[in-house]
């Protein structure tokens, strides 16, 4: 238990015969469940982790088992300084056969905002249903909060892949704008549309109206978008998806997954892909980055451990990819009419407005003790877990 919890115990309870109090240092989150899938857990090394990490780890060592704790184990733990020595039966050193220099542990500073993460966690307090949430800084791609429920389930926010559905219309609209369409491009919204022999309907059976591109986006008209998608070349839709981060490598040093947009096999497949069906798969993290791209004007690869900002690669396949101007999500008055159900963000006042300038709380940081050590460590772990045991000394039998 935490020290403050221990301090609240009645003295009579602590003095009860048979109760032994032991003080130790251990990794603890800011609170139970706080960003647990992302920060991860520590515990006694498993056979699988022992095989992965190798010496100087031994049975009983406490290591990172999941999340950043597991992915960045060596950085967080450091490595002990150790000697292989021959000793006599009295324990005196006869000879030093080898010496290994260790290195100190290095903290990992994340981009999580404790206030945003807490608000996100509170949103799902008491919920027993599966859910995922990712909050990003649209201007940088830095992850401010991640929630996956249930807590004892897998990290569906970063590793769960799902058909993106109508949120994919953001990508399709990007492709249409690059092709040369604009927000006033006319299109019908029938109750049914047939593309290359495949029938498409609107989710609530609505239709029978004449719209323009912006209105079709606002109303999320499937039949309008499959017709518009049929005017695109397959390469144009694929290029727009790639420009918004689809088919990119895994973005984080975790069990995260990239999102996939396979090249459409035919026109019907292309129409389905345009509305987030067919074989398109995306993570909640990735679709949050797509929404953030529209808000900022460029797609930023999501980041979690802090790093320096990087410019886009010359070939446009870098971490920052500019978008076409004039997307419906960026249209004036967008937030007032509720189009954010696709875009995922609401328009705010310009960033230079002093009312929006604030200092973020100190970012969560993982740290483990490390350093150049000889012999066995004393005590236990601190905020990030324990360092590996040093290599054992050799003694004559």
Long-range contacts (C-beta under 8 A, 24 or more apart in sequence): 2-28, 24-379, 24-380, 25-379, 25-380, 25-381, 25-382, 26-380, 26-381, 26-382, 27-69, 27-368, 27-381, 27-382, 27-383, 27-384, 27-385, 28-383, 30-114, 30-364, 31-118, 33-121, 33-151, 34-114, 34-117, 34-118, 34-121, 35-112, 35-117, 35-121, 35-145, 35-146, 35-364, 36-67, 36-151, 37-66, 37-67, 37-146, 37-148, 37-151, 37-154, 37-155, 37-157, 37-158, 38-67, 38-68, 38-110, 38-112, 38-143, 38-146, 38-155, 38-158, 38-254, 38-304, 39-67, 39-68, 39-69, 39-110, 39-364, 39-366, 40-64, 40-65, 40-66, 40-67, 40-68, 40-69, 40-70, 40-71, 41-65, 41-66, 41-67, 41-69, 41-70, 42-69, 42-381, 42-384, 42-385, 42-386, 53-388, 55-391, 56-80, 56-82, 56-100, 56-388, 56-389, 56-390, 56-391, 57-388, 57-389, 58-388, 58-389, 58-392, 60-389, 61-386, 61-388, 61-389, 62-380, 62-381, 62-385, 62-386, 63-385, 63-386, 63-388, 64-384, 64-385, 66-255, 67-155, 67-254, 68-108, 68-110, 68-253, 68-254, 68-304, 68-305, 68-366, 69-366, 69-384, 69-385, 71-253, 71-254, 72-108, 72-253, 72-305, 72-366, 75-105, 75-106, 75-108, 76-105, 76-106, 76-107, 76-108, 76-366, 76-367, 76-368, 76-384, 76-385, 77-105, 77-368, 77-370, 77-384, 77-385, 77-386, 77-387, 77-388, 78-102, 78-103, 78-104, 78-105, 78-106, 78-368, 78-369, 78-370, 78-371, 78-387, 79-103, 79-370, 79-387, 79-388, 80-370, 80-372, 80-373, 80-374, 80-377, 80-387, 80-388, 80-389, 80-390, 81-372, 81-373, 81-374, 81-390, 82-373, 82-374, 82-390, 82-391, 83-374, 83-393, 84-391, 84-393, 84-394, 85-393, 85-394, 86-394, 86-395, 86-396, 87-393, 87-394, 87-395, 87-396, 88-396, 89-396, 97-394, 100-391, 101-372, 102-370, 102-371, 102-372, 102-373, 103-370, 103-372, 104-370, 104-371, 104-372, 105-367, 105-368, 105-369, 105-370, 105-371, 105-384, 105-387, 106-370, 107-365, 107-366, 107-367, 107-384, 108-305, 108-365, 108-366, 108-367, 109-305, 109-306, 109-363, 109-364, 109-365, 110-143, 110-304, 110-305, 110-306, 110-363, 110-364, 110-365, 110-366, 111-137, 111-142, 111-143, 111-144, 111-303, 111-304, 111-305, 111-306, 111-363, 112-143, 112-144, 112-145, 112-146, 112-304, 112-363, 112-364, 113-144, 113-145, 113-360, 113-361, 113-363, 114-361, 114-362, 114-363, 114-364, 115-360, 115-361, 116-144, 116-145, 117-144, 117-145, 117-146, 117-147, 117-364, 119-145, 120-145, 120-146, 120-147, 121-145, 121-147, 123-147, 124-149, 130-156, 132-156, 132-157, 132-160, 132-284, 133-157, 133-284, 134-158, 134-284, 134-285, 134-288, 134-302, 135-288, 136-288, 136-289, 136-292, 136-302, 137-292, 138-291, 138-292, 138-293, 138-295, 138-296, 138-300, 138-345, 139-296, 139-300, 139-351, 140-300, 140-303, 140-309, 141-289, 141-292, 141-299, 141-300, 141-301, 141-302, 141-303, 141-319, 141-320, 142-302, 142-303, 142-304, 142-306, 143-285, 143-302, 143-303, 143-304, 146-285, 155-254, 155-255, 155-256, 156-284, 157-283, 157-284, 157-285, 158-252, 158-254, 158-255, 158-256, 158-257, 158-283, 158-284, 158-285, 159-254, 159-255, 159-256, 159-257, 159-283, 160-283, 160-284, 161-257, 161-259, 161-260, 161-281, 161-282, 161-283, 162-281, 162-282, 162-283, 162-284, 163-276, 163-277, 163-280, 163-281, 163-282, 164-259, 164-276, 164-280, 164-281, 164-282, 164-287, 165-275, 165-276, 165-277, 166-220, 166-222, 166-275, 166-276, 166-342, 167-276, 167-282, 167-287, 167-290, 167-291, 167-342, 167-344, 168-273, 168-274, 168-275, 168-276, 168-280, 168-282, 169-217, 169-220, 169-225, 169-274, 169-275, 169-276, 169-342, 170-244, 170-290, 170-291, 170-294, 170-327, 170-329, 170-342, 170-343, 171-237, 171-240, 171-241, 171-244, 171-246, 171-261, 171-290, 172-225, 172-228, 172-229, 172-232, 172-237, 172-240, 172-274, 172-275, 173-213, 173-217, 173-327, 173-328, 174-240, 174-243, 174-244, 174-323, 174-324, 174-327, 175-232, 175-236, 175-237, 175-239, 175-240, 175-241, 176-213, 176-228, 176-231, 176-232, 177-324, 177-326, 177-327, 178-236, 178-239, 178-240, 178-324, 179-231, 179-232, 179-236, 181-213, 181-228, 182-213, 182-326, 183-212, 183-213, 183-214, 183-326, 183-328, 183-331, 184-212, 184-213, 184-214, 185-212, 185-213, 185-228, 186-210, 186-211, 186-212, 187-211, 187-212, 187-213, 187-216, 187-224, 187-227, 187-228, 188-223, 188-224, 188-227, 189-216, 189-219, 189-221, 189-223, 189-224, 190-223, 191-223, 192-223, 193-222, 193-223, 193-224, 193-226, 193-227, 195-226, 195-227, 195-229, 195-230, 195-267, 195-268, 195-271, 196-230, 196-266, 196-267, 196-268, 196-271, 197-268, 198-268, 198-271, 198-272, 200-226, 200-271, 200-272, 200-275, 213-328, 214-328, 214-331, 217-328, 217-339, 217-342, 218-328, 218-337, 218-338, 218-339, 220-341, 220-342, 222-275, 225-274, 225-275, 226-271, 226-272, 226-274, 226-275, 228-274, 229-270, 229-271, 229-273, 229-274, 229-275, 230-267, 230-270, 230-271, 232-270, 232-274, 234-263, 234-264, 234-270, 237-264, 237-270, 237-273, 237-274, 238-263, 238-264, 241-280, 242-317, 243-299, 243-316, 243-321, 243-323, 244-289, 244-290, 244-293, 244-299, 244-321, 244-323, 245-286, 245-289, 245-290, 245-293, 245-299, 245-301, 245-321, 246-280, 246-282, 246-286, 248-301, 251-285, 251-286, 251-301, 251-302, 251-303, 252-302, 252-303, 252-304, 253-304, 253-305, 254-304, 256-283, 256-285, 257-283, 258-283, 258-286, 259-283, 259-286, 259-287, 287-344, 288-344, 290-344, 291-329, 291-343, 291-344, 291-345, 292-344, 292-345, 293-321, 293-323, 294-323, 294-327, 294-329, 294-330, 294-343, 294-345, 295-329, 295-330, 295-343, 295-345, 297-322, 297-323, 297-325, 297-330, 298-322, 298-323, 299-323, 306-363
